[in-house]
Amino acid sequence: MRNTLAALALFASFGFVQAHAADAKPFVTAQDVDLTRFLPAPPANESLQTRLELNEVLALQVSRTPAQEAAAKADATENVWRFANVLGPKFTADKLPKFAAFFERVVESEGAVVDPAKDAWKRPRPHLLSKEVKPIVKLSSSGSWPSGHATVGYLMATVLADMVPEKRNEIFARAAEYAENRVIAGIHYRSDIIMGRTAGALIAENMFMHDDFKAEYAPAKAELRAALGL
């Protein structure tokens, strides 16, 4: 009976966490940050730039190492815990519940802003433009410009670096690696991730001005710094 109750409690707890993640609301949306107003349109499919970028993707497809492939596949996950190799073993969801809930909303903000822009521009991803491209991560038919992964990587890095300025350079270096892995994986062009860096900065700047962001930021930062011993 005791084991049954424990299992039910664990299941209920897991269900709560899943529901909480599904209910996370973005701090900002495309109504706050309209990327189609602030970013240039992507290069045309037939342009020299796109041809050169496609050639880079194909070259990486041949030259990437097993270690690079493994890293690109691991970085296909969109969450803040991909920065654990910078922030250390204490940087885990079970130790940081307030921080985890806060960053769920940060991640949701990226999609709420970027997805409408992707739909507006509709830049085909490399594998949709050339059958020679064989991505090593989950395929997507959503627009390629800007890269959502690069955007959320730099968005998370901007917030993290503000919380832990002692690790600012390392955090942004990790974001750059996270974005680069989308090109290595064959799912984005280089200019997509460049635009993602700009998009992440735009979203972060707007987000920091919102009262509900400020209200959740302070306790999340305090929890993180305490857990890291800072």
N, C-alpha and C positions, 0 to 999 in steps of 0.2 A: 504493500500500500504506500509505504514511504517513497519507494522508487517511482511509483506511478505519479504521486503528487509532485515529486521533483521534476519529472519529465514534463508534466503539464505546466508547471511554473516556468520551466525553460522555454517551452513552446510559446507560452503567453508572452514572455519577455521578448522572444525573437519576433513574434508578430507585432509587438508594439514598436520595436525598432524599425521593422520594415514599413509599417504604416507611417511612422514619423518621417522616414526618408521620402516616402511617396508624397507626403503632404508638405514637404519643404517648399516655401514660396520664395520666389526671387526677390532680391532687394530692389532691382531695377528691371525694366523691360525695354522693348524697342520704342515705347512712347517716351521714355526718358533719354535714351541714346539711340538715335536713328543713324545707323552706320552708313546708310546710303547717302546721307548728307555730308559725312565727314571723311569718307574714304573714296579713293578713285575707283572707277569701274575696272574689272579685270581685263587683262590683255585679250584680244580676240583669239579665237581658236586657231585661225590661220596665220597669226602674227609670228614674226621671227622670235619674239620673246617666248611665246608658248612652245614653239618648236625646240628652242634651246633648252627650255626647262624640261620638256618631255625627254629630250636626249639625256639630261642629267639623271632623271628617274631611271631610265633604261640602263645607264652606265652603273648606277648604284645597285641595280638589280643583279648585275653580274659581279660586282666587286665587294658587296657587303659580306662581312664575315659571320660565322655562326653566332659569335658573341653580340654583334650588332643586331642580328635578327632577333635574338632572344630579348635584348633590351627594347627593341621596337615593339615586340609583341606584348611585353610587360607594361609598357607605357601606353598601350591602347586603353587602359583603364583611366577613367576621368575622376580622380579624387585626390585630395590633398595628401594622402598617405604615401603618394609616390615621392614625396620629399623626405621620407624617413632616412634615406642614406645621407642626408645633410644634417637633419636635426637629431638623429640618434635613436637608440632603442627605447627610450621613454616616450617617443612620439607615436602613440598608439591610440586607437579610438576608445578602448576600454578605460584608459587613464584620463581621457579628455572629453567627457560627454558634452559639456557646454561648447567647447571648441568644435567638436564634431558636428553638432546641430547647426552652429553658426556657418561652418563651411559648406554644409549641404545647401544653404541658401545662396552662398557665394557661387557655387557651381551651377545652381539653377539659374542664376542671373545671366551667366554666359549664354545658355541656350535661349533664354527669353529675348536676348538682344541679337544674337548672331543668326539664329534660324530664319527670322524674317528677311534679313539681308541676303543670306544664301539663296532664299527663294526668289528674291528680286533679281539677283545677278545671274543665277543659274549657270555658273561656270562648270563645265563637265570635268569630273575627276580624271586623272591620267588614264585609268583603265577603261574609261568610257570613251576616251579619245583615241586610244590605241590598244588593239588586242594583244600587242606584245607585252604590255605591262601586266605583271602578275603580283598583285599586292599580297603581303604575308599576314595581313590583319583582316578583320571582318570588312567585307565590301559594303559600300554605301553609294546610294544614287543621289544623295543630297548635294547641294551646290558645294563647290570646292573653295569658294572665295567669300570671306576669309576662312582659314582653318579654325574650326571650333576648338580642337585640341590645343593648338598654339595659343588661341585667345584665352582659354581657361587656364592654361599653364602659366602664362604671364600675369593673368588676373590673380591667381592664387599666390604667385610669387610676390606681387606688389603688396598684397595684404600681409603675407607672412613676413616679408622683409621689414614692414612697418612695426610688426609685433616683436621681431627678433632682429634688430638692426645689427647686432653683433655678427650675424651670418648673412648679411645682405648680399655680398658678392657671390657667395656659394649658392644661395637660394636662386639668384638670377642665372647663374651658370647652369644650375639644374633645370630651370625653365627652358633655357636655350636648348639643352640636350633633349628635353621632353618634346619640344617643337620639332627639332631636327629629325627625330625618330619617325615623324610622319612622312618625311621625304624618303628616308631610308626604307620605310615600310612600303613605299610605292603607292600611297593613298592620297598624297598631296604634292603640289608643285612648290618650289621654293618661295615664290612670291606670295603664295597662300599663307605661309607661316610668318612672313615679314608683315603682312597685313594683320595677322593674328596678334602680333606684338603691339601694334598700334591700337587695335581694337581692345585688347586687354587693358591698356593704359587709359583709354577713353572711358571704359566701363568703370574701372577702379576710381578714377577721378570723380565721376558722377556719384558712385555708390557712397563714397566717403562723406558726401554732403547730406545724406538721408538720415533722419533722426532715428529710424528703427535700426539702421545699420550701426549707428553710433552706440545705441543702447545695448546691442548684443556684442559689439566689438570689445568693449571694455572688459566684461567678465570673461570672454573667451581668451583675450590676451593675458589677463591675470592668471587664468587657469594654466595656459600654456607655459608661461614663464616660470610659474611655480613648479610645474612638472619637470621642466628642464633644469631647474635649480638656478635660475637667473634672477 
